[in-house]
């Protein structure tokens, strides 16, 4: 059975609306619960919010013996 690619986008010009949080939560749900392969592209060039969030989370995980 051929799998189809699904594209999902969250967009608004207003800042502080939760686009990054919604994107991360949706991607996590699709990956961990639905077992989909997920790619996230952060198009907010000046902020790179998702990159910075993942970088921070990775650093916290590497410091915590529980998650190693």
PDB file of N, H, CA, C and O in Angstrom:
ATOM      1  N   UNK A   1       0.842  -1.175   0.000  1.00  0.00           N
ATOM      2  CA  UNK A   1       0.000   0.000   0.000  1.00  0.00           C
ATOM      3  C   UNK A   1       0.890   1.242   0.000  1.00  0.00           C
ATOM      4  O   UNK A   1       1.800   1.363   0.820  1.00  0.00           O
ATOM      5  N   UNK A   2       0.625   2.141  -0.907  1.00  0.00           N
ATOM      6  H   UNK A   2      -0.114   2.043  -1.573  1.00  0.00           H
ATOM      7  CA  UNK A   2       1.394   3.377  -1.012  1.00  0.00           C
ATOM      8  C   UNK A   2       0.938   4.381   0.042  1.00  0.00           C
ATOM      9  O   UNK A   2      -0.256   4.619   0.225  1.00  0.00           O
ATOM     10  N   UNK A   3       1.914   4.958   0.727  1.00  0.00           N
ATOM     11  H   UNK A   3       2.884   4.764   0.579  1.00  0.00           H
ATOM     12  CA  UNK A   3       1.596   5.963   1.741  1.00  0.00           C
ATOM     13  C   UNK A   3       1.599   7.340   1.107  1.00  0.00           C
ATOM     14  O   UNK A   3       2.450   7.647   0.272  1.00  0.00           O
ATOM     15  N   UNK A   4       0.659   8.156   1.499  1.00  0.00           N
ATOM     16  H   UNK A   4      -0.033   7.907   2.177  1.00  0.00           H
ATOM     17  CA  UNK A   4       0.573   9.515   0.987  1.00  0.00           C
ATOM     18  C   UNK A   4       1.205  10.487   1.964  1.00  0.00           C
ATOM     19  O   UNK A   4       1.117  10.310   3.179  1.00  0.00           O
ATOM     20  N   UNK A   5       1.841  11.510   1.427  1.00  0.00           N
ATOM     21  H   UNK A   5       1.913  11.654   0.440  1.00  0.00           H
ATOM     22  CA  UNK A   5       2.439  12.554   2.252  1.00  0.00           C
ATOM     23  C   UNK A   5       1.357  13.538   2.668  1.00  0.00           C
ATOM     24  O   UNK A   5       0.513  13.934   1.863  1.00  0.00           O
ATOM     25  N   UNK A   6       1.395  13.920   3.922  1.00  0.00           N
ATOM     26  H   UNK A   6       2.081  13.599   4.575  1.00  0.00           H
ATOM     27  CA  UNK A   6       0.440  14.877   4.460  1.00  0.00           C
ATOM     28  C   UNK A   6       1.200  16.118   4.896  1.00  0.00           C
ATOM     29  O   UNK A   6       2.177  16.016   5.637  1.00  0.00           O
ATOM     30  N   UNK A   7       0.770  17.270   4.453  1.00  0.00           N
ATOM     31  H   UNK A   7      -0.025  17.353   3.851  1.00  0.00           H
ATOM     32  CA  UNK A   7       1.376  18.538   4.845  1.00  0.00           C
ATOM     33  C   UNK A   7       0.397  19.289   5.741  1.00  0.00           C
ATOM     34  O   UNK A   7      -0.782  19.426   5.416  1.00  0.00           O
ATOM     35  N   UNK A   8       0.903  19.771   6.873  1.00  0.00           N
ATOM     36  H   UNK A   8       1.862  19.660   7.137  1.00  0.00           H
ATOM     37  CA  UNK A   8       0.094  20.548   7.811  1.00  0.00           C
ATOM     38  C   UNK A   8       0.844  21.836   8.086  1.00  0.00           C
ATOM     39  O   UNK A   8       2.050  21.805   8.327  1.00  0.00           O
ATOM     40  N   UNK A   9       0.158  22.968   8.056  1.00  0.00           N
ATOM     41  H   UNK A   9      -0.822  22.994   7.859  1.00  0.00           H
ATOM     42  CA  UNK A   9       0.812  24.259   8.321  1.00  0.00           C
ATOM     43  C   UNK A   9      -0.017  25.054   9.321  1.00  0.00           C
ATOM     44  O   UNK A   9      -1.248  25.047   9.294  1.00  0.00           O
ATOM     45  N   UNK A  10       0.702  25.736  10.201  1.00  0.00           N
ATOM     46  H   UNK A  10       1.701  25.741  10.223  1.00  0.00           H
ATOM     47  CA  UNK A  10       0.075  26.662  11.146  1.00  0.00           C
ATOM     48  C   UNK A  10       0.632  28.037  10.841  1.00  0.00           C
ATOM     49  O   UNK A  10       1.848  28.227  10.803  1.00  0.00           O
ATOM     50  N   UNK A  11      -0.255  28.998  10.622  1.00  0.00           N
ATOM     51  H   UNK A  11      -1.242  28.844  10.653  1.00  0.00           H
ATOM     52  CA  UNK A  11       0.221  30.310  10.205  1.00  0.00           C
ATOM     53  C   UNK A  11      -0.671  31.423  10.735  1.00  0.00           C
ATOM     54  O   UNK A  11      -1.898  31.314  10.750  1.00  0.00           O
ATOM     55  N   UNK A  12      -0.029  32.478  11.161  1.00  0.00           N
ATOM     56  H   UNK A  12       0.967  32.566  11.149  1.00  0.00           H
ATOM     57  CA  UNK A  12      -0.680  33.743  11.483  1.00  0.00           C
ATOM     58  C   UNK A  12       0.432  34.778  11.590  1.00  0.00           C
ATOM     59  O   UNK A  12       1.549  34.443  11.987  1.00  0.00           O
ATOM     60  N   UNK A  13       0.150  36.008  11.248  1.00  0.00           N
ATOM     61  H   UNK A  13      -0.757  36.280  10.926  1.00  0.00           H
ATOM     62  CA  UNK A  13       1.192  37.028  11.314  1.00  0.00           C
ATOM     63  C   UNK A  13       1.372  37.560  12.723  1.00  0.00           C
ATOM     64  O   UNK A  13       2.417  38.126  13.046  1.00  0.00           O
ATOM     65  N   UNK A  14       0.371  37.386  13.557  1.00  0.00           N
ATOM     66  H   UNK A  14      -0.478  36.926  13.295  1.00  0.00           H
ATOM     67  CA  UNK A  14       0.460  37.901  14.925  1.00  0.00           C
ATOM     68  C   UNK A  14       1.374  37.010  15.757  1.00  0.00           C
ATOM     69  O   UNK A  14       1.278  35.784  15.700  1.00  0.00           O
ATOM     70  N   UNK A  15       2.240  37.619  16.514  1.00  0.00           N
ATOM     71  H   UNK A  15       2.318  38.614  16.561  1.00  0.00           H
ATOM     72  CA  UNK A  15       3.119  36.875  17.410  1.00  0.00           C
ATOM     73  C   UNK A  15       2.405  36.485  18.692  1.00  0.00           C
ATOM     74  O   UNK A  15       1.396  37.085  19.062  1.00  0.00           O
ATOM     75  N   UNK A  16       2.932  35.486  19.357  1.00  0.00           N
ATOM     76  H   UNK A  16       3.752  34.998  19.056  1.00  0.00           H
ATOM     77  CA  UNK A  16       2.394  35.083  20.647  1.00  0.00           C
ATOM     78  C   UNK A  16       1.086  34.317  20.595  1.00  0.00           C
ATOM     79  O   UNK A  16       0.369  34.241  21.592  1.00  0.00           O
ATOM     80  N   UNK A  17       0.771  33.750  19.444  1.00  0.00           N
ATOM     81  H   UNK A  17       1.354  33.811  18.634  1.00  0.00           H
ATOM     82  CA  UNK A  17      -0.493  33.031  19.299  1.00  0.00           C
ATOM     83  C   UNK A  17      -0.362  31.539  19.591  1.00  0.00           C
ATOM     84  O   UNK A  17      -1.368  30.829  19.620  1.00  0.00           O
ATOM     85  N   UNK A  18       0.856  31.052  19.808  1.00  0.00           N
ATOM     86  H   UNK A  18       1.673  31.628  19.784  1.00  0.00           H
ATOM     87  CA  UNK A  18       1.056  29.639  20.131  1.00  0.00           C
ATOM     88  C   UNK A  18       1.365  28.752  18.947  1.00  0.00           C
ATOM     89  O   UNK A  18       1.191  27.536  19.023  1.00  0.00           O
ATOM     90  N   UNK A  19       1.823  29.341  17.848  1.00  0.00           N
ATOM     91  H   UNK A  19       1.965  30.329  17.786  1.00  0.00           H
ATOM     92  CA  UNK A  19       2.136  28.537  16.661  1.00  0.00           C
ATOM     93  C   UNK A  19       3.213  27.503  16.950  1.00  0.00           C
ATOM     94  O   UNK A  19       3.091  26.347  16.545  1.00  0.00           O
ATOM     95  N   UNK A  20       4.267  27.912  17.650  1.00  0.00           N
ATOM     96  H   UNK A  20       4.367  28.851  17.980  1.00  0.00           H
ATOM     97  CA  UNK A  20       5.362  26.996  17.950  1.00  0.00           C
ATOM     98  C   UNK A  20       4.882  25.878  18.865  1.00  0.00           C
ATOM     99  O   UNK A  20       5.157  24.707  18.606  1.00  0.00           O
ATOM    100  N   UNK A  21       4.175  26.222  19.920  1.00  0.00           N
ATOM    101  H   UNK A  21       3.951  27.173  20.131  1.00  0.00           H
ATOM    102  CA  UNK A  21       3.670  25.208  20.851  1.00  0.00           C
ATOM    103  C   UNK A  21       2.725  24.241  20.140  1.00  0.00           C
ATOM    104  O   UNK A  21       2.815  23.029  20.335  1.00  0.00           O
ATOM    105  N   UNK A  22       1.829  24.767  19.322  1.00  0.00           N
ATOM    106  H   UNK A  22       1.756  25.752  19.163  1.00  0.00           H
ATOM    107  CA  UNK A  22       0.890  23.927  18.586  1.00  0.00           C
ATOM    108  C   UNK A  22       1.626  23.009  17.611  1.00  0.00           C
ATOM    109  O   UNK A  22       1.272  21.838  17.472  1.00  0.00           O
ATOM    110  N   UNK A  23       2.637  23.532  16.946  1.00  0.00           N
ATOM    111  H   UNK A  23       2.925  24.483  17.059  1.00  0.00           H
ATOM    112  CA  UNK A  23       3.421  22.734  16.004  1.00  0.00           C
ATOM    113  C   UNK A  23       4.128  21.592  16.712  1.00  0.00           C
ATOM    114  O   UNK A  23       4.068  20.448  16.262  1.00  0.00           O
ATOM    115  N   UNK A  24       4.798  21.895  17.820  1.00  0.00           N
ATOM    116  H   UNK A  24       4.847  22.824  18.186  1.00  0.00           H
ATOM    117  CA  UNK A  24       5.538  20.867  18.562  1.00  0.00           C
ATOM    118  C   UNK A  24       4.582  19.822  19.137  1.00  0.00           C
ATOM    119  O   UNK A  24       4.866  18.626  19.063  1.00  0.00           O
ATOM    120  N   UNK A  25       3.473  20.247  19.698  1.00  0.00           N
ATOM    121  H   UNK A  25       3.243  21.218  19.757  1.00  0.00           H
ATOM    122  CA  UNK A  25       2.504  19.296  20.253  1.00  0.00           C
ATOM    123  C   UNK A  25       1.899  18.406  19.171  1.00  0.00           C
ATOM    124  O   UNK A  25       1.742  17.201  19.372  1.00  0.00           O
ATOM    125  N   UNK A  26       1.561  18.993  18.032  1.00  0.00           N
ATOM    126  H   UNK A  26       1.688  19.971  17.869  1.00  0.00           H
ATOM    127  CA  UNK A  26       0.992  18.215  16.931  1.00  0.00           C
ATOM    128  C   UNK A  26       2.004  17.222  16.389  1.00  0.00           C
ATOM    129  O   UNK A  26       1.674  16.058  16.164  1.00  0.00           O
ATOM    130  N   UNK A  27       3.242  17.675  16.176  1.00  0.00           N
ATOM    131  H   UNK A  27       3.510  18.621  16.358  1.00  0.00           H
ATOM    132  CA  UNK A  27       4.291  16.786  15.670  1.00  0.00           C
ATOM    133  C   UNK A  27       4.563  15.654  16.655  1.00  0.00           C
ATOM    134  O   UNK A  27       4.736  14.506  16.244  1.00  0.00           O
ATOM    135  N   UNK A  28       4.603  15.961  17.936  1.00  0.00           N
ATOM    136  H   UNK A  28       4.463  16.894  18.270  1.00  0.00           H
ATOM    137  CA  UNK A  28       4.835  14.933  18.958  1.00  0.00           C
ATOM    138  C   UNK A  28       3.699  13.915  18.973  1.00  0.00           C
ATOM    139  O   UNK A  28       3.943  12.711  19.055  1.00  0.00           O
ATOM    140  N   UNK A  29       2.474  14.387  18.895  1.00  0.00           N
ATOM    141  H   UNK A  29       2.276  15.365  18.828  1.00  0.00           H
ATOM    142  CA  UNK A  29       1.320  13.488  18.872  1.00  0.00           C
ATOM    143  C   UNK A  29       1.376  12.564  17.653  1.00  0.00           C
ATOM    144  O   UNK A  29       1.206  11.351  17.775  1.00  0.00           O
ATOM    145  N   UNK A  30       1.613  13.146  16.490  1.00  0.00           N
ATOM    146  H   UNK A  30       1.751  14.131  16.391  1.00  0.00           H
ATOM    147  CA  UNK A  30       1.659  12.331  15.276  1.00  0.00           C
ATOM    148  C   UNK A  30       2.789  11.307  15.320  1.00  0.00           C
ATOM    149  O   UNK A  30       2.635  10.189  14.827  1.00  0.00           O
ATOM    150  N   UNK A  31       3.918  11.681  15.906  1.00  0.00           N
ATOM    151  H   UNK A  31       4.043  12.588  16.306  1.00  0.00           H
ATOM    152  CA  UNK A  31       5.060  10.766  15.962  1.00  0.00           C
ATOM    153  C   UNK A  31       4.897   9.702  17.052  1.00  0.00           C
ATOM    154  O   UNK A  31       4.993   8.507  16.771  1.00  0.00           O
ATOM    155  N   UNK A  32       4.652  10.131  18.286  1.00  0.00           N
ATOM    156  H   UNK A  32       4.574  11.101  18.514  1.00  0.00           H
ATOM    157  CA  UNK A  32       4.647   9.198  19.414  1.00  0.00           C
ATOM    158  C   UNK A  32       3.352   8.405  19.564  1.00  0.00           C
ATOM    159  O   UNK A  32       3.386   7.256  20.003  1.00  0.00           O
ATOM    160  N   UNK A  33       2.232   8.986  19.215  1.00  0.00           N
ATOM    161  H   UNK A  33       2.204   9.920  18.858  1.00  0.00           H
ATOM    162  CA  UNK A  33       0.954   8.298  19.380  1.00  0.00           C
ATOM    163  C   UNK A  33       0.540   7.586  18.097  1.00  0.00           C
ATOM    164  O   UNK A  33       0.169   6.413  18.120  1.00  0.00           O
ATOM    165  N   UNK A  34       0.605   8.305  16.978  1.00  0.00           N
ATOM    166  H   UNK A  34       0.906   9.258  16.959  1.00  0.00           H
ATOM    167  CA  UNK A  34       0.156   7.739  15.705  1.00  0.00           C
ATOM    168  C   UNK A  34       1.260   7.010  14.934  1.00  0.00           C
ATOM    169  O   UNK A  34       0.992   6.363  13.922  1.00  0.00           O
ATOM    170  N   UNK A  35       2.504   7.118  15.418  1.00  0.00           N
ATOM    171  H   UNK A  35       2.722   7.644  16.240  1.00  0.00           H
ATOM    172  CA  UNK A  35       3.664   6.434  14.821  1.00  0.00           C
ATOM    173  C   UNK A  35       3.962   6.889  13.385  1.00  0.00           C
ATOM    174  O   UNK A  35       4.429   6.097  12.567  1.00  0.00           O
ATOM    175  N   UNK A  36       3.694   8.155  13.085  1.00  0.00           N
ATOM    176  H   UNK A  36       3.314   8.799  13.750  1.00  0.00           H
ATOM    177  CA  UNK A  36       4.019   8.720  11.779  1.00  0.00           C
ATOM    178  C   UNK A  36       5.455   9.227  11.789  1.00  0.00           C
ATOM    179  O   UNK A  36       5.989   9.602  12.833  1.00  0.00           O
ATOM    180  N   UNK A  37       6.064   9.233  10.624  1.00  0.00           N
ATOM    181  H   UNK A  37       5.630   8.928   9.776  1.00  0.00           H
ATOM    182  CA  UNK A  37       7.349   9.904  10.453  1.00  0.00           C
ATOM    183  C   UNK A  37       7.030  11.384  10.245  1.00  0.00           C
ATOM    184  O   UNK A  37       6.235  11.736   9.374  1.00  0.00           O
ATOM    185  N   UNK A  38       7.648  12.241  11.044  1.00  0.00           N
ATOM    186  H   UNK A  38       8.294  11.955  11.752  1.00  0.00           H
ATOM    187  CA  UNK A  38       7.293  13.659  11.034  1.00  0.00           C
ATOM    188  C   UNK A  38       8.530  14.507  10.784  1.00  0.00           C
ATOM    189  O   UNK A  38       9.589  14.264  11.363  1.00  0.00           O
ATOM    190  N   UNK A  39       8.391  15.491   9.929  1.00  0.00           N
ATOM    191  H   UNK A  39       7.531  15.688   9.458  1.00  0.00           H
ATOM    192  CA  UNK A  39       9.422  16.507   9.724  1.00  0.00           C
ATOM    193  C   UNK A  39       8.808  17.868   9.998  1.00  0.00           C
ATOM    194  O   UNK A  39       7.693  18.158   9.567  1.00  0.00           O
ATOM    195  N   UNK A  40       9.547  18.697  10.719  1.00  0.00           N
ATOM    196  H   UNK A  40      10.454  18.461  11.070  1.00  0.00           H
ATOM    197  CA  UNK A  40       9.053  20.033  11.055  1.00  0.00           C
ATOM    198  C   UNK A  40       9.994  21.062  10.449  1.00  0.00           C
ATOM    199  O   UNK A  40      11.209  20.973  10.621  1.00  0.00           O
ATOM    200  N   UNK A  41       9.443  22.025   9.751  1.00  0.00           N
ATOM    201  H   UNK A  41       8.455  22.097   9.612  1.00  0.00           H
ATOM    202  CA  UNK A  41      10.229  23.111   9.166  1.00  0.00           C
ATOM    203  C   UNK A  41       9.789  24.410   9.828  1.00  0.00           C
ATOM    204  O   UNK A  41       8.621  24.795   9.756  1.00  0.00           O
ATOM    205  N   UNK A  42      10.730  25.072  10.465  1.00  0.00           N
ATOM    206  H   UNK A  42      11.678  24.759  10.523  1.00  0.00           H
ATOM    207  CA  UNK A  42      10.457  26.341  11.140  1.00  0.00           C
ATOM    208  C   UNK A  42      10.771  27.470  10.164  1.00  0.00           C
ATOM    209  O   UNK A  42      11.938  27.716   9.858  1.00  0.00           O
ATOM    210  N   UNK A  43       9.753  28.150   9.680  1.00  0.00           N
ATOM    211  H   UNK A  43       8.806  27.950   9.929  1.00  0.00           H
ATOM    212  CA  UNK A  43       9.938  29.212   8.688  1.00  0.00           C
ATOM    213  C   UNK A  43      10.002  30.600   9.313  1.00  0.00           C
ATOM    214  O   UNK A  43       9.987  31.601   8.596  1.00  0.00           O
ATOM    215  N   UNK A  44      10.073  30.670  10.621  1.00  0.00           N
ATOM    216  H   UNK A  44      10.085  29.857  11.203  1.00  0.00           H
ATOM    217  CA  UNK A  44      10.180  31.956  11.309  1.00  0.00           C
ATOM    218  C   UNK A  44      11.657  32.302  11.415  1.00  0.00           C
ATOM    219  O   UNK A  44      12.274  32.121  12.465  1.00  0.00           O
ATOM    220  N   UNK A  45      12.216  32.799  10.322  1.00  0.00           N
ATOM    221  H   UNK A  45      11.715  32.946   9.470  1.00  0.00           H
ATOM    222  CA  UNK A  45      13.664  32.992  10.187  1.00  0.00           C
ATOM    223  C   UNK A  45      14.307  33.771  11.328  1.00  0.00           C
ATOM    224  O   UNK A  45      15.339  33.333  11.835  1.00  0.00           O
ATOM    225  N   UNK A  46      13.756  34.896  11.756  1.00  0.00           N
ATOM    226  H   UNK A  46      12.917  35.253  11.344  1.00  0.00           H
ATOM    227  CA  UNK A  46      14.475  35.650  12.790  1.00  0.00           C
ATOM    228  C   UNK A  46      14.542  34.946  14.143  1.00  0.00           C
ATOM    229  O   UNK A  46      15.504  35.137  14.886  1.00  0.00           O
ATOM    230  N   UNK A  47      13.540  34.136  14.474  1.00  0.00           N
ATOM    231  H   UNK A  47      12.758  33.981  13.871  1.00  0.00           H
ATOM    232  CA  UNK A  47      13.490  33.570  15.816  1.00  0.00           C
ATOM    233  C   UNK A  47      13.974  32.136  15.923  1.00  0.00           C
ATOM    234  O   UNK A  47      14.578  31.777  16.933  1.00  0.00           O
ATOM    235  N   UNK A  48      13.738  31.317  14.937  1.00  0.00           N
ATOM    236  H   UNK A  48      13.248  31.609  14.116  1.00  0.00           H
ATOM    237  CA  UNK A  48      14.092  29.888  14.995  1.00  0.00           C
ATOM    238  C   UNK A  48      13.565  29.264  16.281  1.00  0.00           C
ATOM    239  O   UNK A  48      14.306  28.558  16.965  1.00  0.00           O
ATOM    240  N   UNK A  49      12.314  29.505  16.623  1.00  0.00           N
ATOM    241  H   UNK A  49      11.712  30.079  16.068  1.00  0.00           H
ATOM    242  CA  UNK A  49      11.733  29.091  17.901  1.00  0.00           C
ATOM    243  C   UNK A  49      11.817  27.592  18.132  1.00  0.00           C
ATOM    244  O   UNK A  49      12.187  27.153  19.220  1.00  0.00           O
ATOM    245  N   UNK A  50      11.478  26.804  17.122  1.00  0.00           N
ATOM    246  H   UNK A  50      11.178  27.160  16.238  1.00  0.00           H
ATOM    247  CA  UNK A  50      11.471  25.354  17.296  1.00  0.00           C
ATOM    248  C   UNK A  50      12.892  24.836  17.472  1.00  0.00           C
ATOM    249  O   UNK A  50      13.130  23.964  18.308  1.00  0.00           O
ATOM    250  N   UNK A  51      13.831  25.354  16.705  1.00  0.00           N
ATOM    251  H   UNK A  51      13.637  26.062  16.026  1.00  0.00           H
ATOM    252  CA  UNK A  51      15.234  24.943  16.845  1.00  0.00           C
ATOM    253  C   UNK A  51      15.738  25.232  18.252  1.00  0.00           C
ATOM    254  O   UNK A  51      16.358  24.376  18.882  1.00  0.00           O
ATOM    255  N   UNK A  52      15.474  26.429  18.739  1.00  0.00           N
ATOM    256  H   UNK A  52      14.970  27.124  18.227  1.00  0.00           H
ATOM    257  CA  UNK A  52      15.938  26.806  20.082  1.00  0.00           C
ATOM    258  C   UNK A  52      15.260  25.958  21.158  1.00  0.00           C
ATOM    259  O   UNK A  52      15.895  25.589  22.146  1.00  0.00           O
ATOM    260  N   UNK A  53      13.976  25.647  20.974  1.00  0.00           N
ATOM    261  H   UNK A  53      13.460  25.947  20.172  1.00  0.00           H
ATOM    262  CA  UNK A  53      13.261  24.818  21.939  1.00  0.00           C
ATOM    263  C   UNK A  53      13.860  23.414  21.993  1.00  0.00           C
ATOM    264  O   UNK A  53      14.086  22.871  23.075  1.00  0.00           O
ATOM    265  N   UNK A  54      14.114  22.833  20.829  1.00  0.00           N
ATOM    266  H   UNK A  54      13.930  23.273  19.950  1.00  0.00           H
ATOM    267  CA  UNK A  54      14.693  21.482  20.772  1.00  0.00           C
ATOM    268  C   UNK A  54      16.115  21.474  21.319  1.00  0.00           C
ATOM    269  O   UNK A  54      16.514  20.529  22.000  1.00  0.00           O
ATOM    270  N   UNK A  55      16.875  22.513  21.028  1.00  0.00           N
ATOM    271  H   UNK A  55      16.551  23.280  20.474  1.00  0.00           H
ATOM    272  CA  UNK A  55      18.242  22.623  21.542  1.00  0.00           C
ATOM    273  C   UNK A  55      18.222  22.669  23.072  1.00  0.00           C
ATOM    274  O   UNK A  55      18.987  21.964  23.730  1.00  0.00           O
ATOM    275  N   UNK A  56      17.356  23.489  23.622  1.00  0.00           N
ATOM    276  H   UNK A  56      16.734  24.062  23.087  1.00  0.00           H
ATOM    277  CA  UNK A  56      17.226  23.598  25.082  1.00  0.00           C
ATOM    278  C   UNK A  56      16.804  22.266  25.690  1.00  0.00           C
ATOM    279  O   UNK A  56      17.369  21.839  26.697  1.00  0.00           O
ATOM    280  N   UNK A  57      15.823  21.609  25.091  1.00  0.00           N
ATOM    281  H   UNK A  57      15.365  21.956  24.272  1.00  0.00           H
ATOM    282  CA  UNK A  57      15.352  20.325  25.611  1.00  0.00           C
ATOM    283  C   UNK A  57      16.445  19.266  25.551  1.00  0.00           C
ATOM    284  O   UNK A  57      16.602  18.485  26.489  1.00  0.00           O
ATOM    285  N   UNK A  58      17.202  19.233  24.456  1.00  0.00           N
ATOM    286  H   UNK A  58      17.074  19.867  23.694  1.00  0.00           H
ATOM    287  CA  UNK A  58      18.299  18.267  24.320  1.00  0.00           C
ATOM    288  C   UNK A  58      19.360  18.485  25.386  1.00  0.00           C
ATOM    289  O   UNK A  58      19.868  17.524  25.963  1.00  0.00           O
ATOM    290  N   UNK A  59      19.696  19.734  25.649  1.00  0.00           N
ATOM    291  H   UNK A  59      19.283  20.515  25.179  1.00  0.00           H
ATOM    292  CA  UNK A  59      20.692  20.035  26.677  1.00  0.00           C
ATOM    293  C   UNK A  59      20.200  19.615  28.055  1.00  0.00           C
ATOM    294  O   UNK A  59      20.975  19.081  28.848  1.00  0.00           O
ATOM    295  N   UNK A  60      18.926  19.846  28.353  1.00  0.00           N
ATOM    296  H   UNK A  60      18.296  20.279  27.708  1.00  0.00           H
ATOM    297  CA  UNK A  60      18.368  19.436  29.642  1.00  0.00           C
ATOM    298  C   UNK A  60      18.361  17.918  29.791  1.00  0.00           C
ATOM    299  O   UNK A  60      18.656  17.395  30.866  1.00  0.00           O
ATOM    300  N   UNK A  61      18.027  17.217  28.722  1.00  0.00           N
ATOM    301  H   UNK A  61      17.787  17.642  27.849  1.00  0.00           H
ATOM    302  CA  UNK A  61      18.010  15.757  28.758  1.00  0.00           C
ATOM    303  C   UNK A  61      19.412  15.208  28.997  1.00  0.00           C
ATOM    304  O   UNK A  61      19.588  14.274  29.780  1.00  0.00           O
ATOM    305  N   UNK A  62      20.395  15.774  28.337  1.00  0.00           N
ATOM    306  H   UNK A  62      20.251  16.532  27.701  1.00  0.00           H
ATOM    307  CA  UNK A  62      21.764  15.279  28.484  1.00  0.00           C
ATOM    308  C   UNK A  62      22.325  15.537  29.884  1.00  0.00           C
ATOM    309  O   UNK A  62      23.237  14.830  30.311  1.00  0.00           O
ATOM    310  N   UNK A  63      21.810  16.518  30.598  1.00  0.00           N
ATOM    311  H   UNK A  63      21.069  17.093  30.251  1.00  0.00           H
ATOM    312  CA  UNK A  63      22.271  16.818  31.959  1.00  0.00           C
ATOM    313  C   UNK A  63      21.585  15.941  33.010  1.00  0.00           C
ATOM    314  O   UNK A  63      22.089  15.806  34.125  1.00  0.00           O
ATOM    315  N   UNK A  64      20.457  15.354  32.669  1.00  0.00           N
ATOM    316  H   UNK A  64      20.047  15.464  31.764  1.00  0.00           H
ATOM    317  CA  UNK A  64      19.663  14.602  33.636  1.00  0.00           C
ATOM    318  C   UNK A  64      19.937  13.105  33.493  1.00  0.00           C
ATOM    319  O   UNK A  64      19.679  12.528  32.437  1.00  0.00           O
ATOM    320  N   UNK A  65      20.455  12.478  34.543  1.00  0.00           N
ATOM    321  H   UNK A  65      20.665  12.947  35.400  1.00  0.00           H
ATOM    322  CA  UNK A  65      20.783  11.051  34.502  1.00  0.00           C
ATOM    323  C   UNK A  65      19.558  10.182  34.230  1.00  0.00           C
ATOM    324  O   UNK A  65      19.687   9.100  33.658  1.00  0.00           O
ATOM    325  N   UNK A  66      18.385  10.633  34.627  1.00  0.00           N
ATOM    326  H   UNK A  66      18.279  11.512  35.092  1.00  0.00           H
ATOM    327  CA  UNK A  66      17.157   9.869  34.409  1.00  0.00           C
ATOM    328  C   UNK A  66      16.898   9.642  32.919  1.00  0.00           C
ATOM    329  O   UNK A  66      16.437   8.567  32.535  1.00  0.00           O
ATOM    330  N   UNK A  67      17.183  10.623  32.085  1.00  0.00           N
ATOM    331  H   UNK A  67      17.558  11.496  32.397  1.00  0.00           H
ATOM    332  CA  UNK A  67      16.882  10.550  30.657  1.00  0.00           C
ATOM    333  C   UNK A  67      18.014   9.976  29.817  1.00  0.00           C
ATOM    334  O   UNK A  67      17.807   9.689  28.638  1.00  0.00           O
ATOM    335  N   UNK A  68      19.192   9.800  30.381  1.00  0.00           N
ATOM    336  H   UNK A  68      19.360  10.033  31.339  1.00  0.00           H
ATOM    337  CA  UNK A  68      20.331   9.282  29.593  1.00  0.00           C
ATOM    338  C   UNK A  68      20.154   7.825  29.265  1.00  0.00           C
ATOM    339  O   UNK A  68      21.011   7.231  28.611  1.00  0.00           O
TER     340      UNK A  68
END
